[in-house]
Amino acid sequence: MNVQFLIRFDDICPTMNWRVWDQVERIMVDQDVKPLLAVVPDNCDPELQVAPADPTFWQKVRGWQDFGWSIGLHGFQHRYVTKSAGILGRNRYSEFAGLPEETQSHKLQHALEIFRREGVRPEAWVAPAHSFDQVTVRLLSQFGVKCISDGYSLFPYVCLDGVLWIPQQLGNFREMPFGTWTVCLHLNRWTARDIARFRDNVALFHGVIVGLDDVRFSYRNRARTLSDQLFFNCFRTIRSLKA
């Protein structure tokens, strides 16, 4: 199988860095790139309040989705309330992992209701801090969110709960021989140099950048294998040693 890259932007909310975003959006439109945008339904995280709130935010979200870009459900309020690292063991703080099922269900229902009210389809789950647990996965499946953008593997797979896991392994572009790689980007603190690097990377990797729909179609029936589990274990160990 050939290599492919999916671009994901996290922390999309009304108070994001719009000055940077306007330039990044233009790059993706010009290059016909279809990213996954992780939208916070009801942002209450002061760390994400970096610009005045855009009153047309949800109109823009609907416009991105109409344009063929994918919208991810990025938690509920982006507030960390537990010290659980969840399934991935990546960050020891979470909005969901470690909470009772009733509490998690309440949060997800409120988040999905906001999306419904605003006319936005949640096409994937993107957990704040990459932290969620098996309770979260089971609830997502019950609520009809059948795609998770997270985890460590070379290729996407469908888990026993019927949810497609699209791995997220990189924080920037880099040459890879094969596999499906999600590049997770946070633009709130970007400088002109970061924008220029993004523009160069999009041009360099343009032929192998795909959209969420492409990945979902290609791997919609692929079950998890032993090699996926081995890759997960190795990748998580390597990340923990670097932490």
N, C-alpha and C positions, 0 to 999 in steps of 0.2 A: 504493500500500500504506500502511496505517496504521502509526503508531509503536508499538513494543512494547519493554518493558524486562524483562531477566532479572537477578535478584539473585544475586550469587555471593559467598560468604564463603570466604576463603582461610585457610590455616594451622589447620585444624581438627585437633586432636590431643589426647591425654590431659591435657596440661599447659596448655591454653588458659585464657583468663580466664573461668572458669565463672560468676562473679558477674555479669558483663556478659551472657554468653551466655544465662543463664536468663531475663533480661528481654527480650532480643532474640527468643529462641525464642517467648516468650509473645505478643509482638506479631505474629509471623508466623502462629502458630496462630490467634489471634483474627481476623486479617484473611484467613485462608485463602490465604496466600502460599506458593508452593512454590519454595524457593531451590535453587541448586546449591551444595553444600557440598564444598569441596576438602579432602579428608582426606589427611594425611601418613601413609603406612603404618607407618613406623618412625622417628619423629622423633628426630634426633640434633642438632638445632640448639638451642643454649642460649638463643638469642634468643626461642624459642617456649616456653620453660619459665617461665611466669609464674604458675603456680598448682600446688598439689599434684596429682599424677596421679590422675585418676578411674579407679578399678579397674573401673568398669562402662562404660568408654568404648565398647567395641565393641558392647555391648548397645544403647547409645544410637544408634550408627550404624545398626545393623540396624533399630531402631525408626523412625528418620527415614526410611529407605528404604521400610519397610512403610507409612509414613504418606503416601507419594507424593512425598517429596523426593528429589532426585537427588544422587548421590554421585560426586564426581570424584576421580580418582587424582592426587594432588598430589605428583608426583615419587616418590622412594623414602625418603630420609632427610633431605631438605631441607638438604643440605650442599653448599656451593659449592666446586667443586674446579678449575674452569677460569676463564679470563678471556674467554671467548667470549660475544658478544652473541647469537649464533644468528641465526635467520631474521629476527626482528623488529628486531634492533639496539637493543633497549631498555635492557638492563642488561649491563654487561661483566663478568658473573660468572654461573656456571651450574653446575648439578648434572649436566647432560647434554651441552650443546652443545660440540663440539670433541673429544669423547672417541671412541675407536675403537668400531666397531660391536659388537665382542665385549663390551666393557665396558658399553656402554649396554644391550645385550641382557641381560647378567647382572643389572643393576640392575632393569630392568623385570620380569624373571622373578621376582625376589625380591619386588618390590612387589606384583605380581599374586598371588603365592602367599600373601602375608599376607592380601590381600582374600579369596581363596578359602577360606583356613582360617577366617576370621572370618565367612564367609557373606555377604559384601558384593559387589555387582555394580559394577564400574567403568563408569560411564555416560559419562564424558568424561575427557579428559586435561587437566590444569591444571599447567603447568610452573612450578616455583619460579622467581621472578625473570623470568617470561615468556621464558625462554631455553632454546631447544632447536633442533635442526637437522633437515635432511632425513633424516638417518639415523634420528633419533628418530621422525619421521613414518612412515617406511617400516616400522620395527619395530612401532610401535603398530598399524598396519594388519595386519601379520602376526599379532600377538597378539590381534586381535579388538577392539581399542579403536578404534572408528570415528567418534569425535567429539572435536574439539579445541576447548576454550574459550579462544580467543586470536586475535590477528590484528586487522587493521584493514580493515573494509569496511562498507558500509551494510547489507548483507544477508548471511546465511549462504550458503555454497556448498560443493559437493563437489569436492575436488581430484582430480588424476589418480590418486592412491593410493587413491581411494574413501573418503576420510575427510571428514566434514562439519566445516567450520570455522565455529564460531559466534563472531563478532567480540567482542572485549573492548576497549572504548574509553574508559570512564568510571570515575572514582573516586568519583563521587557523582551523585545525580540532577540532571538539568537538563532544561528544556523542549527538545524536539526535534520538528521538523515531521513526520518520517517515518523509517523505518529500524528495524533491530533493534539494541538497545544493551544490552550487559552492563555492569552497575554492580558493580565489584569492590570489596569492603569487607574491612577488617582491623580486628577489634574488640578486640584484646588491650590497646590503650592507650585505649580509649574512656572518656569521662567521662559523667556524667549528661546533660550537654548533647548529646553525640553520640547517646546513646540517644533522647533527646527528638526530635532532628532526624530520626533514622531513623523513629520513629513517625509524625512529621508527613509525611514523604515517602511512606511506605507508604500513608497515608490519601489524600494528594494524587494520587498516581499509580496508585492501586489498580486503576482500570479498564483500565490498559494494562500491568500487570505479568503476565507469563506464566511458565510453567514450562519446563524443558528439553524435556520431551516434546512440548509444543506447537510449539516451534521446530523440533525435529527432524522432526516430521511435515510441517510446512509447507514446509520447504526440502530435503527428503531427495533431491530430484532436480534441484536447481538447480546447473548448472555454473558455474564461475568465468568472469567476463566481463572485457572490457577495462576497463569502468568500475570493477570491483573492484580491478584492478591500479592504476589511476590514483588511486583513493581511498587505497589502501595507500601509494603513493609520497608523496602529499601529506600524509597523516596522520603518517607516520613522519618526514618532514622537519620538520613543525611541532613534533612532540615533541622532536626533536633540537635545535631552536632554543631551546626552553624549558628544556632540561636545563642 
